[in-house]
Amino acid sequence: MQATWSHTQCRAISYLFIYAVFIGPAFLR
């Protein structure tokens, strides 16, 4: 695995997590 890909994946996961936390409850409600 390349460092750049690892960094991108980490960032993507972080963004997805924030999205889920922010949009999840709002969408369910």
Secondary structure, DSSP 8 states (H G I E B T S, - for coil): --HHHHHHHHHHHHHHHHHHHHHHHHHH-
